[in-house]
Amino acid sequence: MARNDIATRFKSKGVGVKCDTKPISVMLPEDLDTYVRNKPNRSEWLRQVIAEAVAKEQAEASQED
């Protein structure tokens, strides 16, 4: 069976992630795990959600200063 991702498998996704960066992994409750795993592009989705959460937290912290 041929792979569908053969043309893009090792190409950069253009998200600013270095190849030598260690991945961050977390355990999730079963319901959240199922939801995330059913996302069509879960890695990109997770990067976006984390980036938004960090930006929000940083904005709140700068308002407190």
CHARMM internal coordinates of N, CA and C (Angstrom, degrees):
IC EDIT
DIST 1 N 1 CA 1.4539
DIST 1 CA 1 C 1.5238
ANGL 1 N 1 CA 1 C 108.86
DIST 1 C 2 N 1.3056
ANGL 1 CA 1 C 2 N 117.50
DIHE 1 N 1 CA 1 C 2 N 128.59
DIST 2 N 2 CA 1.4653
ANGL 1 C 2 N 2 CA 122.72
DIHE 1 CA 1 C 2 N 2 CA -178.01
DIST 2 CA 2 C 1.5238
ANGL 2 N 2 CA 2 C 110.67
DIHE 1 C 2 N 2 CA 2 C -78.32
DIST 2 C 3 N 1.3281
ANGL 2 CA 2 C 3 N 114.56
DIHE 2 N 2 CA 2 C 3 N 145.75
DIST 3 N 3 CA 1.4623
ANGL 2 C 3 N 3 CA 120.11
DIHE 2 CA 2 C 3 N 3 CA 177.47
DIST 3 CA 3 C 1.5226
ANGL 3 N 3 CA 3 C 109.55
DIHE 2 C 3 N 3 CA 3 C -79.02
DIST 3 C 4 N 1.3198
ANGL 3 CA 3 C 4 N 116.92
DIHE 3 N 3 CA 3 C 4 N 138.80
DIST 4 N 4 CA 1.4600
ANGL 3 C 4 N 4 CA 121.57
DIHE 3 CA 3 C 4 N 4 CA 177.72
DIST 4 CA 4 C 1.5195
ANGL 4 N 4 CA 4 C 112.31
DIHE 3 C 4 N 4 CA 4 C -78.94
DIST 4 C 5 N 1.3354
ANGL 4 CA 4 C 5 N 117.65
DIHE 4 N 4 CA 4 C 5 N -22.67
DIST 5 N 5 CA 1.4647
ANGL 4 C 5 N 5 CA 121.15
DIHE 4 CA 4 C 5 N 5 CA -174.35
DIST 5 CA 5 C 1.5244
ANGL 5 N 5 CA 5 C 113.01
DIHE 4 C 5 N 5 CA 5 C -99.59
DIST 5 C 6 N 1.3001
ANGL 5 CA 5 C 6 N 118.26
DIHE 5 N 5 CA 5 C 6 N 15.30
DIST 6 N 6 CA 1.4631
ANGL 5 C 6 N 6 CA 121.34
DIHE 5 CA 5 C 6 N 6 CA -173.21
DIST 6 CA 6 C 1.5277
ANGL 6 N 6 CA 6 C 112.40
DIHE 5 C 6 N 6 CA 6 C -58.65
DIST 6 C 7 N 1.3215
ANGL 6 CA 6 C 7 N 119.07
DIHE 6 N 6 CA 6 C 7 N -34.64
DIST 7 N 7 CA 1.4661
ANGL 6 C 7 N 7 CA 121.75
DIHE 6 CA 6 C 7 N 7 CA -178.53
DIST 7 CA 7 C 1.5230
ANGL 7 N 7 CA 7 C 112.34
DIHE 6 C 7 N 7 CA 7 C -75.80
DIST 7 C 8 N 1.3238
ANGL 7 CA 7 C 8 N 117.80
DIHE 7 N 7 CA 7 C 8 N -26.18
DIST 8 N 8 CA 1.4680
ANGL 7 C 8 N 8 CA 120.83
DIHE 7 CA 7 C 8 N 8 CA -174.62
DIST 8 CA 8 C 1.5202
ANGL 8 N 8 CA 8 C 113.51
DIHE 7 C 8 N 8 CA 8 C -117.26
DIST 8 C 9 N 1.2971
ANGL 8 CA 8 C 9 N 117.05
DIHE 8 N 8 CA 8 C 9 N 2.02
DIST 9 N 9 CA 1.4600
ANGL 8 C 9 N 9 CA 121.24
DIHE 8 CA 8 C 9 N 9 CA -171.00
DIST 9 CA 9 C 1.5213
ANGL 9 N 9 CA 9 C 114.23
DIHE 8 C 9 N 9 CA 9 C -54.39
DIST 9 C 10 N 1.3200
ANGL 9 CA 9 C 10 N 118.44
DIHE 9 N 9 CA 9 C 10 N -44.13
DIST 10 N 10 CA 1.4528
ANGL 9 C 10 N 10 CA 120.85
DIHE 9 CA 9 C 10 N 10 CA -175.66
DIST 10 CA 10 C 1.5223
ANGL 10 N 10 CA 10 C 113.09
DIHE 9 C 10 N 10 CA 10 C -113.08
DIST 10 C 11 N 1.3024
ANGL 10 CA 10 C 11 N 117.54
DIHE 10 N 10 CA 10 C 11 N 16.21
DIST 11 N 11 CA 1.4543
ANGL 10 C 11 N 11 CA 121.12
DIHE 10 CA 10 C 11 N 11 CA 178.92
DIST 11 CA 11 C 1.5191
ANGL 11 N 11 CA 11 C 109.92
DIHE 10 C 11 N 11 CA 11 C -88.14
DIST 11 C 12 N 1.3315
ANGL 11 CA 11 C 12 N 115.69
DIHE 11 N 11 CA 11 C 12 N 149.67
DIST 12 N 12 CA 1.4543
ANGL 11 C 12 N 12 CA 121.38
DIHE 11 CA 11 C 12 N 12 CA 177.13
DIST 12 CA 12 C 1.5223
ANGL 12 N 12 CA 12 C 109.70
DIHE 11 C 12 N 12 CA 12 C -60.80
DIST 12 C 13 N 1.2983
ANGL 12 CA 12 C 13 N 115.88
DIHE 12 N 12 CA 12 C 13 N 143.10
DIST 13 N 13 CA 1.4534
ANGL 12 C 13 N 13 CA 121.09
DIHE 12 CA 12 C 13 N 13 CA 177.76
DIST 13 CA 13 C 1.5227
ANGL 13 N 13 CA 13 C 111.50
DIHE 12 C 13 N 13 CA 13 C -88.21
DIST 13 C 14 N 1.3451
ANGL 13 CA 13 C 14 N 117.09
DIHE 13 N 13 CA 13 C 14 N -3.49
DIST 14 N 14 CA 1.4503
ANGL 13 C 14 N 14 CA 120.37
DIHE 13 CA 13 C 14 N 14 CA 177.97
DIST 14 CA 14 C 1.5096
ANGL 14 N 14 CA 14 C 114.27
DIHE 13 C 14 N 14 CA 14 C 72.67
DIST 14 C 15 N 1.3080
ANGL 14 CA 14 C 15 N 117.43
DIHE 14 N 14 CA 14 C 15 N 26.92
DIST 15 N 15 CA 1.4600
ANGL 14 C 15 N 15 CA 119.94
DIHE 14 CA 14 C 15 N 15 CA -177.65
DIST 15 CA 15 C 1.5188
ANGL 15 N 15 CA 15 C 112.24
DIHE 14 C 15 N 15 CA 15 C -106.15
DIST 15 C 16 N 1.3155
ANGL 15 CA 15 C 16 N 117.81
DIHE 15 N 15 CA 15 C 16 N 8.52
DIST 16 N 16 CA 1.4499
ANGL 15 C 16 N 16 CA 120.45
DIHE 15 CA 15 C 16 N 16 CA 178.25
DIST 16 CA 16 C 1.5107
ANGL 16 N 16 CA 16 C 114.35
DIHE 15 C 16 N 16 CA 16 C 77.47
DIST 16 C 17 N 1.3163
ANGL 16 CA 16 C 17 N 117.44
DIHE 16 N 16 CA 16 C 17 N 22.46
DIST 17 N 17 CA 1.4527
ANGL 16 C 17 N 17 CA 121.71
DIHE 16 CA 16 C 17 N 17 CA -179.89
DIST 17 CA 17 C 1.5187
ANGL 17 N 17 CA 17 C 108.39
DIHE 16 C 17 N 17 CA 17 C -101.73
DIST 17 C 18 N 1.3165
ANGL 17 CA 17 C 18 N 115.90
DIHE 17 N 17 CA 17 C 18 N 123.14
DIST 18 N 18 CA 1.4603
ANGL 17 C 18 N 18 CA 120.04
DIHE 17 CA 17 C 18 N 18 CA 179.10
DIST 18 CA 18 C 1.5207
ANGL 18 N 18 CA 18 C 109.66
DIHE 17 C 18 N 18 CA 18 C -74.81
DIST 18 C 19 N 1.3149
ANGL 18 CA 18 C 19 N 115.89
DIHE 18 N 18 CA 18 C 19 N 149.79
DIST 19 N 19 CA 1.4647
ANGL 18 C 19 N 19 CA 120.54
DIHE 18 CA 18 C 19 N 19 CA 179.75
DIST 19 CA 19 C 1.5229
ANGL 19 N 19 CA 19 C 112.07
DIHE 18 C 19 N 19 CA 19 C -67.07
DIST 19 C 20 N 1.3328
ANGL 19 CA 19 C 20 N 116.92
DIHE 19 N 19 CA 19 C 20 N -27.39
DIST 20 N 20 CA 1.4613
ANGL 19 C 20 N 20 CA 119.62
DIHE 19 CA 19 C 20 N 20 CA -176.88
DIST 20 CA 20 C 1.5327
ANGL 20 N 20 CA 20 C 112.85
DIHE 19 C 20 N 20 CA 20 C -93.07
DIST 20 C 21 N 1.3239
ANGL 20 CA 20 C 21 N 117.67
DIHE 20 N 20 CA 20 C 21 N 7.92
DIST 21 N 21 CA 1.4551
ANGL 20 C 21 N 21 CA 121.70
DIHE 20 CA 20 C 21 N 21 CA 178.27
DIST 21 CA 21 C 1.5254
ANGL 21 N 21 CA 21 C 109.50
DIHE 20 C 21 N 21 CA 21 C -77.08
DIST 21 C 22 N 1.3244
ANGL 21 CA 21 C 22 N 116.10
DIHE 21 N 21 CA 21 C 22 N 132.01
DIST 22 N 22 CA 1.4653
ANGL 21 C 22 N 22 CA 119.43
DIHE 21 CA 21 C 22 N 22 CA 177.77
DIST 22 CA 22 C 1.5274
ANGL 22 N 22 CA 22 C 109.63
DIHE 21 C 22 N 22 CA 22 C -69.73
DIST 22 C 23 N 1.3096
ANGL 22 CA 22 C 23 N 117.78
DIHE 22 N 22 CA 22 C 23 N 135.98
DIST 23 N 23 CA 1.4632
ANGL 22 C 23 N 23 CA 119.73
DIHE 22 CA 22 C 23 N 23 CA 177.68
DIST 23 CA 23 C 1.5248
ANGL 23 N 23 CA 23 C 111.14
DIHE 22 C 23 N 23 CA 23 C -72.96
DIST 23 C 24 N 1.3017
ANGL 23 CA 23 C 24 N 115.35
DIHE 23 N 23 CA 23 C 24 N 153.37
DIST 24 N 24 CA 1.4587
ANGL 23 C 24 N 24 CA 121.95
DIHE 23 CA 23 C 24 N 24 CA 173.95
DIST 24 CA 24 C 1.5201
ANGL 24 N 24 CA 24 C 106.21
DIHE 23 C 24 N 24 CA 24 C -105.24
DIST 24 C 25 N 1.3062
ANGL 24 CA 24 C 25 N 116.66
DIHE 24 N 24 CA 24 C 25 N 130.82
DIST 25 N 25 CA 1.4609
ANGL 24 C 25 N 25 CA 118.84
DIHE 24 CA 24 C 25 N 25 CA 178.78
DIST 25 CA 25 C 1.5198
ANGL 25 N 25 CA 25 C 109.51
DIHE 24 C 25 N 25 CA 25 C -129.24
DIST 25 C 26 N 1.3084
ANGL 25 CA 25 C 26 N 115.14
DIHE 25 N 25 CA 25 C 26 N 149.19
DIST 26 N 26 CA 1.4609
ANGL 25 C 26 N 26 CA 121.59
DIHE 25 CA 25 C 26 N 26 CA -179.43
DIST 26 CA 26 C 1.5215
ANGL 26 N 26 CA 26 C 109.32
DIHE 25 C 26 N 26 CA 26 C -138.53
DIST 26 C 27 N 1.3123
ANGL 26 CA 26 C 27 N 114.89
DIHE 26 N 26 CA 26 C 27 N 153.80
DIST 27 N 27 CA 1.4566
ANGL 26 C 27 N 27 CA 121.09
DIHE 26 CA 26 C 27 N 27 CA 172.33
DIST 27 CA 27 C 1.5259
ANGL 27 N 27 CA 27 C 106.65
DIHE 26 C 27 N 27 CA 27 C -92.51
DIST 27 C 28 N 1.3177
ANGL 27 CA 27 C 28 N 116.69
DIHE 27 N 27 CA 27 C 28 N 138.25
DIST 28 N 28 CA 1.4570
ANGL 27 C 28 N 28 CA 121.56
DIHE 27 CA 27 C 28 N 28 CA -179.77
DIST 28 CA 28 C 1.5179
ANGL 28 N 28 CA 28 C 110.11
DIHE 27 C 28 N 28 CA 28 C -119.94
DIST 28 C 29 N 1.3326
ANGL 28 CA 28 C 29 N 116.40
DIHE 28 N 28 CA 28 C 29 N 152.80
DIST 29 N 29 CA 1.4636
ANGL 28 C 29 N 29 CA 118.47
DIHE 28 CA 28 C 29 N 29 CA 171.42
DIST 29 CA 29 C 1.5344
ANGL 29 N 29 CA 29 C 109.00
DIHE 28 C 29 N 29 CA 29 C -59.08
DIST 29 C 30 N 1.3027
ANGL 29 CA 29 C 30 N 116.54
DIHE 29 N 29 CA 29 C 30 N 153.72
DIST 30 N 30 CA 1.4605
ANGL 29 C 30 N 30 CA 121.42
DIHE 29 CA 29 C 30 N 30 CA -172.14
DIST 30 CA 30 C 1.5270
ANGL 30 N 30 CA 30 C 113.34
DIHE 29 C 30 N 30 CA 30 C -55.26
DIST 30 C 31 N 1.3376
ANGL 30 CA 30 C 31 N 117.62
DIHE 30 N 30 CA 30 C 31 N -42.01
DIST 31 N 31 CA 1.4663
ANGL 30 C 31 N 31 CA 119.15
DIHE 30 CA 30 C 31 N 31 CA -178.13
DIST 31 CA 31 C 1.5277
ANGL 31 N 31 CA 31 C 111.80
DIHE 30 C 31 N 31 CA 31 C -66.64
DIST 31 C 32 N 1.3414
ANGL 31 CA 31 C 32 N 117.49
DIHE 31 N 31 CA 31 C 32 N -39.27
DIST 32 N 32 CA 1.4636
ANGL 31 C 32 N 32 CA 120.51
DIHE 31 CA 31 C 32 N 32 CA 177.08
DIST 32 CA 32 C 1.5258
ANGL 32 N 32 CA 32 C 110.81
DIHE 31 C 32 N 32 CA 32 C -69.32
DIST 32 C 33 N 1.3197
ANGL 32 CA 32 C 33 N 116.33
DIHE 32 N 32 CA 32 C 33 N -40.24
DIST 33 N 33 CA 1.4619
ANGL 32 C 33 N 33 CA 121.05
DIHE 32 CA 32 C 33 N 33 CA 178.85
DIST 33 CA 33 C 1.5277
ANGL 33 N 33 CA 33 C 110.60
DIHE 32 C 33 N 33 CA 33 C -58.63
DIST 33 C 34 N 1.3043
ANGL 33 CA 33 C 34 N 116.41
DIHE 33 N 33 CA 33 C 34 N -45.98
DIST 34 N 34 CA 1.4638
ANGL 33 C 34 N 34 CA 121.01
DIHE 33 CA 33 C 34 N 34 CA 179.43
DIST 34 CA 34 C 1.5222
ANGL 34 N 34 CA 34 C 110.66
DIHE 33 C 34 N 34 CA 34 C -61.93
DIST 34 C 35 N 1.3275
ANGL 34 CA 34 C 35 N 116.77
DIHE 34 N 34 CA 34 C 35 N -43.88
DIST 35 N 35 CA 1.4660
ANGL 34 C 35 N 35 CA 121.01
DIHE 34 CA 34 C 35 N 35 CA 179.90
DIST 35 CA 35 C 1.5232
ANGL 35 N 35 CA 35 C 111.05
DIHE 34 C 35 N 35 CA 35 C -60.88
DIST 35 C 36 N 1.3373
ANGL 35 CA 35 C 36 N 116.88
DIHE 35 N 35 CA 35 C 36 N -48.94
DIST 36 N 36 CA 1.4645
ANGL 35 C 36 N 36 CA 121.24
DIHE 35 CA 35 C 36 N 36 CA -177.64
DIST 36 CA 36 C 1.5218
ANGL 36 N 36 CA 36 C 110.77
DIHE 35 C 36 N 36 CA 36 C -65.35
DIST 36 C 37 N 1.3087
ANGL 36 CA 36 C 37 N 117.60
DIHE 36 N 36 CA 36 C 37 N -43.74
DIST 37 N 37 CA 1.4684
ANGL 36 C 37 N 37 CA 120.56
DIHE 36 CA 36 C 37 N 37 CA -178.48
DIST 37 CA 37 C 1.5269
ANGL 37 N 37 CA 37 C 112.72
DIHE 36 C 37 N 37 CA 37 C -65.56
DIST 37 C 38 N 1.3146
ANGL 37 CA 37 C 38 N 117.62
DIHE 37 N 37 CA 37 C 38 N -21.68
DIST 38 N 38 CA 1.4625
ANGL 37 C 38 N 38 CA 120.98
DIHE 37 CA 37 C 38 N 38 CA 178.37
DIST 38 CA 38 C 1.5243
ANGL 38 N 38 CA 38 C 113.23
DIHE 37 C 38 N 38 CA 38 C -86.48
DIST 38 C 39 N 1.3343
ANGL 38 CA 38 C 39 N 117.59
DIHE 38 N 38 CA 38 C 39 N -2.38
DIST 39 N 39 CA 1.4604
ANGL 38 C 39 N 39 CA 120.70
DIHE 38 CA 38 C 39 N 39 CA 176.64
DIST 39 CA 39 C 1.5226
ANGL 39 N 39 CA 39 C 108.58
DIHE 38 C 39 N 39 CA 39 C -70.11
DIST 39 C 40 N 1.3340
ANGL 39 CA 39 C 40 N 118.77
DIHE 39 N 39 CA 39 C 40 N 140.31
DIST 40 N 40 CA 1.4635
ANGL 39 C 40 N 40 CA 120.46
DIHE 39 CA 39 C 40 N 40 CA -178.30
DIST 40 CA 40 C 1.5272
ANGL 40 N 40 CA 40 C 113.34
DIHE 39 C 40 N 40 CA 40 C -64.44
DIST 40 C 41 N 1.3217
ANGL 40 CA 40 C 41 N 118.49
DIHE 40 N 40 CA 40 C 41 N -35.02
DIST 41 N 41 CA 1.4630
ANGL 40 C 41 N 41 CA 121.78
DIHE 40 CA 40 C 41 N 41 CA 178.95
DIST 41 CA 41 C 1.5237
ANGL 41 N 41 CA 41 C 107.40
DIHE 40 C 41 N 41 CA 41 C -132.23
DIST 41 C 42 N 1.3226
ANGL 41 CA 41 C 42 N 115.95
DIHE 41 N 41 CA 41 C 42 N 70.73
DIST 42 N 42 CA 1.4602
ANGL 41 C 42 N 42 CA 119.91
DIHE 41 CA 41 C 42 N 42 CA -169.68
DIST 42 CA 42 C 1.5161
ANGL 42 N 42 CA 42 C 114.31
DIHE 41 C 42 N 42 CA 42 C -63.56
DIST 42 C 43 N 1.3154
ANGL 42 CA 42 C 43 N 119.47
DIHE 42 N 42 CA 42 C 43 N -33.96
DIST 43 N 43 CA 1.4647
ANGL 42 C 43 N 43 CA 120.01
DIHE 42 CA 42 C 43 N 43 CA 179.62
DIST 43 CA 43 C 1.5207
ANGL 43 N 43 CA 43 C 110.91
DIHE 42 C 43 N 43 CA 43 C -63.78
DIST 43 C 44 N 1.3165
ANGL 43 CA 43 C 44 N 116.36
DIHE 43 N 43 CA 43 C 44 N -48.40
DIST 44 N 44 CA 1.4700
ANGL 43 C 44 N 44 CA 120.09
DIHE 43 CA 43 C 44 N 44 CA 178.93
DIST 44 CA 44 C 1.5200
ANGL 44 N 44 CA 44 C 110.10
DIHE 43 C 44 N 44 CA 44 C -63.80
DIST 44 C 45 N 1.3274
ANGL 44 CA 44 C 45 N 117.04
DIHE 44 N 44 CA 44 C 45 N -41.42
DIST 45 N 45 CA 1.4609
ANGL 44 C 45 N 45 CA 121.56
DIHE 44 CA 44 C 45 N 45 CA 179.35
DIST 45 CA 45 C 1.5233
ANGL 45 N 45 CA 45 C 110.47
DIHE 44 C 45 N 45 CA 45 C -61.22
DIST 45 C 46 N 1.3279
ANGL 45 CA 45 C 46 N 117.13
DIHE 45 N 45 CA 45 C 46 N -45.34
DIST 46 N 46 CA 1.4638
ANGL 45 C 46 N 46 CA 120.58
DIHE 45 CA 45 C 46 N 46 CA 178.80
DIST 46 CA 46 C 1.5235
ANGL 46 N 46 CA 46 C 111.47
DIHE 45 C 46 N 46 CA 46 C -63.15
DIST 46 C 47 N 1.3382
ANGL 46 CA 46 C 47 N 117.69
DIHE 46 N 46 CA 46 C 47 N -42.87
DIST 47 N 47 CA 1.4680
ANGL 46 C 47 N 47 CA 120.30
DIHE 46 CA 46 C 47 N 47 CA 177.19
DIST 47 CA 47 C 1.5206
ANGL 47 N 47 CA 47 C 110.73
DIHE 46 C 47 N 47 CA 47 C -58.28
DIST 47 C 48 N 1.3314
ANGL 47 CA 47 C 48 N 116.49
DIHE 47 N 47 CA 47 C 48 N -43.59
DIST 48 N 48 CA 1.4613
ANGL 47 C 48 N 48 CA 120.91
DIHE 47 CA 47 C 48 N 48 CA -178.72
DIST 48 CA 48 C 1.5295
ANGL 48 N 48 CA 48 C 111.07
DIHE 47 C 48 N 48 CA 48 C -65.64
DIST 48 C 49 N 1.3143
ANGL 48 CA 48 C 49 N 117.41
DIHE 48 N 48 CA 48 C 49 N -45.74
DIST 49 N 49 CA 1.4631
ANGL 48 C 49 N 49 CA 121.81
DIHE 48 CA 48 C 49 N 49 CA -179.01
DIST 49 CA 49 C 1.5286
ANGL 49 N 49 CA 49 C 110.65
DIHE 48 C 49 N 49 CA 49 C -63.15
DIST 49 C 50 N 1.3193
ANGL 49 CA 49 C 50 N 116.89
DIHE 49 N 49 CA 49 C 50 N -42.89
DIST 50 N 50 CA 1.4659
ANGL 49 C 50 N 50 CA 120.79
DIHE 49 CA 49 C 50 N 50 CA 179.10
DIST 50 CA 50 C 1.5234
ANGL 50 N 50 CA 50 C 110.11
DIHE 49 C 50 N 50 CA 50 C -65.44
DIST 50 C 51 N 1.3312
ANGL 50 CA 50 C 51 N 117.62
DIHE 50 N 50 CA 50 C 51 N -44.14
DIST 51 N 51 CA 1.4659
ANGL 50 C 51 N 51 CA 121.09
DIHE 50 CA 50 C 51 N 51 CA 179.44
DIST 51 CA 51 C 1.5273
ANGL 51 N 51 CA 51 C 110.92
DIHE 50 C 51 N 51 CA 51 C -60.37
DIST 51 C 52 N 1.3258
ANGL 51 CA 51 C 52 N 117.51
DIHE 51 N 51 CA 51 C 52 N -41.51
DIST 52 N 52 CA 1.4649
ANGL 51 C 52 N 52 CA 121.25
DIHE 51 CA 51 C 52 N 52 CA 178.42
DIST 52 CA 52 C 1.5225
ANGL 52 N 52 CA 52 C 111.25
DIHE 51 C 52 N 52 CA 52 C -65.49
DIST 52 C 53 N 1.3259
ANGL 52 CA 52 C 53 N 117.52
DIHE 52 N 52 CA 52 C 53 N -40.85
DIST 53 N 53 CA 1.4629
ANGL 52 C 53 N 53 CA 121.07
DIHE 52 CA 52 C 53 N 53 CA 179.23
DIST 53 CA 53 C 1.5243
ANGL 53 N 53 CA 53 C 111.19
DIHE 52 C 53 N 53 CA 53 C -65.55
DIST 53 C 54 N 1.3291
ANGL 53 CA 53 C 54 N 117.08
DIHE 53 N 53 CA 53 C 54 N -40.84
DIST 54 N 54 CA 1.4658
ANGL 53 C 54 N 54 CA 121.10
DIHE 53 CA 53 C 54 N 54 CA 178.72
DIST 54 CA 54 C 1.5241
ANGL 54 N 54 CA 54 C 109.92
DIHE 53 C 54 N 54 CA 54 C -65.45
DIST 54 C 55 N 1.3254
ANGL 54 CA 54 C 55 N 117.42
DIHE 54 N 54 CA 54 C 55 N -44.79
DIST 55 N 55 CA 1.4659
ANGL 54 C 55 N 55 CA 121.02
DIHE 54 CA 54 C 55 N 55 CA 179.57
DIST 55 CA 55 C 1.5282
ANGL 55 N 55 CA 55 C 110.83
DIHE 54 C 55 N 55 CA 55 C -60.51
DIST 55 C 56 N 1.3252
ANGL 55 CA 55 C 56 N 116.68
DIHE 55 N 55 CA 55 C 56 N -42.30
DIST 56 N 56 CA 1.4668
ANGL 55 C 56 N 56 CA 121.11
DIHE 55 CA 55 C 56 N 56 CA 178.73
DIST 56 CA 56 C 1.5239
ANGL 56 N 56 CA 56 C 110.68
DIHE 55 C 56 N 56 CA 56 C -63.40
DIST 56 C 57 N 1.3274
ANGL 56 CA 56 C 57 N 116.65
DIHE 56 N 56 CA 56 C 57 N -45.61
DIST 57 N 57 CA 1.4601
ANGL 56 C 57 N 57 CA 120.92
DIHE 56 CA 56 C 57 N 57 CA -179.45
DIST 57 CA 57 C 1.5273
ANGL 57 N 57 CA 57 C 111.01
DIHE 56 C 57 N 57 CA 57 C -64.30
DIST 57 C 58 N 1.3293
ANGL 57 CA 57 C 58 N 117.18
DIHE 57 N 57 CA 57 C 58 N -41.23
DIST 58 N 58 CA 1.4623
ANGL 57 C 58 N 58 CA 120.73
DIHE 57 CA 57 C 58 N 58 CA 178.84
DIST 58 CA 58 C 1.5229
ANGL 58 N 58 CA 58 C 110.94
DIHE 57 C 58 N 58 CA 58 C -65.94
DIST 58 C 59 N 1.3264
ANGL 58 CA 58 C 59 N 118.00
DIHE 58 N 58 CA 58 C 59 N -38.88
DIST 59 N 59 CA 1.4652
ANGL 58 C 59 N 59 CA 121.57
DIHE 58 CA 58 C 59 N 59 CA 178.28
DIST 59 CA 59 C 1.5224
ANGL 59 N 59 CA 59 C 110.46
DIHE 58 C 59 N 59 CA 59 C -64.32
DIST 59 C 60 N 1.3228
ANGL 59 CA 59 C 60 N 116.90
DIHE 59 N 59 CA 59 C 60 N -42.47
DIST 60 N 60 CA 1.4635
ANGL 59 C 60 N 60 CA 120.72
DIHE 59 CA 59 C 60 N 60 CA 178.35
DIST 60 CA 60 C 1.5195
ANGL 60 N 60 CA 60 C 111.12
DIHE 59 C 60 N 60 CA 60 C -65.08
DIST 60 C 61 N 1.3229
ANGL 60 CA 60 C 61 N 117.11
DIHE 60 N 60 CA 60 C 61 N -39.38
DIST 61 N 61 CA 1.4640
ANGL 60 C 61 N 61 CA 121.25
DIHE 60 CA 60 C 61 N 61 CA 179.72
DIST 61 CA 61 C 1.5272
ANGL 61 N 61 CA 61 C 110.74
DIHE 60 C 61 N 61 CA 61 C -66.78
DIST 61 C 62 N 1.3263
ANGL 61 CA 61 C 62 N 117.58
DIHE 61 N 61 CA 61 C 62 N -37.81
DIST 62 N 62 CA 1.4668
ANGL 61 C 62 N 62 CA 119.97
DIHE 61 CA 61 C 62 N 62 CA -179.63
DIST 62 CA 62 C 1.5239
ANGL 62 N 62 CA 62 C 111.17
DIHE 61 C 62 N 62 CA 62 C -71.47
DIST 62 C 63 N 1.3299
ANGL 62 CA 62 C 63 N 118.15
DIHE 62 N 62 CA 62 C 63 N -27.15
DIST 63 N 63 CA 1.4619
ANGL 62 C 63 N 63 CA 121.44
DIHE 62 CA 62 C 63 N 63 CA 176.51
DIST 63 CA 63 C 1.5209
ANGL 63 N 63 CA 63 C 111.22
DIHE 62 C 63 N 63 CA 63 C -72.56
DIST 63 C 64 N 1.3267
ANGL 63 CA 63 C 64 N 116.64
DIHE 63 N 63 CA 63 C 64 N -29.37
DIST 64 N 64 CA 1.4636
ANGL 63 C 64 N 64 CA 121.36
DIHE 63 CA 63 C 64 N 64 CA 179.39
DIST 64 CA 64 C 1.5196
ANGL 64 N 64 CA 64 C 111.90
DIHE 63 C 64 N 64 CA 64 C -73.52
DIST 64 C 65 N 1.3418
ANGL 64 CA 64 C 65 N 116.82
DIHE 64 N 64 CA 64 C 65 N -25.42
DIST 65 N 65 CA 1.4674
ANGL 64 C 65 N 65 CA 120.65
DIHE 64 CA 64 C 65 N 65 CA -177.48
DIST 65 CA 65 C 1.4839
ANGL 65 N 65 CA 65 C 112.85
DIHE 64 C 65 N 65 CA 65 C -73.52
END
COOR INIT
IC SEED 1 N 1 CA 1 C
IC BUILD
